[in-house]
Amino acid sequence: MIIVREVFIAKPGMASKMAAMFKKEWDDVTVMTDVTGSFNKVIIESEYGSLSEYEAEMMKYMAMKGKGTKKSSGPSHVDMYTRGKREIYRVW
């Protein structure tokens, strides 16, 4: 199994809005916010059976991007964060 974490550092005042937006748009991910550590951290965690399954999902997402598939019509998440990173883990 593969776990993918998308880690964002939100702009001040945007972490809860960003977390709520992600929770609304994606049903099959876990959305987390910081309790300790860096302030304004929002993490989206998802699971895949393999790296190829993850890659297929990313290709599907990229194909849908920009075709009005978002559930919300508010600001995009790219307007809400200052930096981010992706972490990919293999579960043993």
C-alpha positions as CSV (number, residue, x, y, z in Angstrom):
1,M,0.0,0.0,0.0
2,I,1.1,3.6,-0.7
3,I,0.2,6.6,1.4
4,V,0.4,10.0,-0.2
5,R,0.5,13.2,1.8
6,E,0.1,16.6,0.3
7,V,1.4,19.1,2.9
8,F,0.5,22.8,2.6
9,I,1.5,25.7,4.8
10,A,-1.5,28.0,4.5
11,K,-1.5,31.8,4.5
12,P,-2.5,33.2,7.9
13,G,-6.2,32.8,8.4
14,M,-6.6,30.4,5.5
15,A,-5.9,27.0,7.1
16,S,-9.4,26.2,8.2
17,K,-10.9,27.5,5.0
18,M,-8.5,25.4,3.0
19,A,-9.2,22.3,5.1
20,A,-13.0,22.8,4.7
21,M,-12.6,23.2,0.9
22,F,-10.5,20.0,0.6
23,K,-13.0,18.1,2.7
24,K,-15.9,19.3,0.6
25,E,-14.2,18.5,-2.7
26,W,-12.7,15.1,-2.1
27,D,-14.7,12.3,-0.3
28,D,-11.9,9.7,-0.3
29,V,-9.1,11.6,1.5
30,T,-8.3,12.4,5.1
31,V,-7.8,16.1,5.8
32,M,-5.7,17.1,8.8
33,T,-4.6,20.4,10.4
34,D,-1.7,21.0,12.8
35,V,-2.0,20.7,16.6
36,T,1.8,21.2,17.1
37,G,4.7,22.1,14.8
38,S,4.4,24.5,11.9
39,F,1.4,26.9,12.1
40,N,-1.2,26.8,9.4
41,K,-0.4,23.3,8.2
42,V,-3.0,21.4,6.2
43,I,-2.4,17.8,5.1
44,I,-4.4,15.7,2.7
45,E,-3.7,12.0,3.0
46,S,-4.8,9.4,0.6
47,E,-4.1,5.6,0.1
48,Y,-3.4,3.7,-3.1
49,G,-2.7,0.0,-3.8
50,S,0.5,0.8,-5.7
51,L,2.5,3.7,-7.3
52,S,0.9,2.8,-10.6
53,E,-2.5,3.3,-9.1
54,Y,-1.5,6.6,-7.8
55,E,-0.1,7.7,-11.1
56,A,-3.3,6.6,-12.9
57,E,-5.3,8.8,-10.4
58,M,-3.0,11.7,-11.0
59,M,-3.4,11.4,-14.8
60,K,-7.2,11.3,-14.4
61,Y,-7.1,14.4,-12.1
62,M,-4.9,16.3,-14.6
63,A,-7.3,15.4,-17.5
64,M,-10.3,16.7,-15.5
65,K,-8.5,19.8,-14.2
66,G,-10.1,23.0,-15.7
67,K,-13.2,21.3,-17.0
68,G,-15.5,22.6,-14.2
69,T,-15.4,19.4,-12.1
70,K,-14.9,21.2,-8.8
71,K,-17.8,20.9,-6.3
72,S,-17.2,24.5,-5.1
73,S,-17.0,27.8,-7.0
74,G,-14.9,29.7,-4.5
75,P,-11.2,30.5,-4.6
76,S,-8.7,27.9,-5.6
77,H,-6.5,26.3,-3.0
78,V,-3.4,27.8,-4.9
79,D,-4.5,31.2,-3.6
80,M,-4.5,30.0,0.0
81,Y,-1.0,28.6,0.7
82,T,2.6,29.8,0.6
83,R,4.4,26.5,0.1
84,G,3.7,22.8,-0.1
85,K,5.3,19.4,-0.7
86,R,4.3,15.9,-1.5
87,E,5.3,12.9,0.6
88,I,4.9,9.3,-0.6
89,Y,5.3,6.4,1.7
90,R,5.2,2.6,1.2
91,V,3.4,0.8,4.1
92,W,5.1,-2.4,5.2
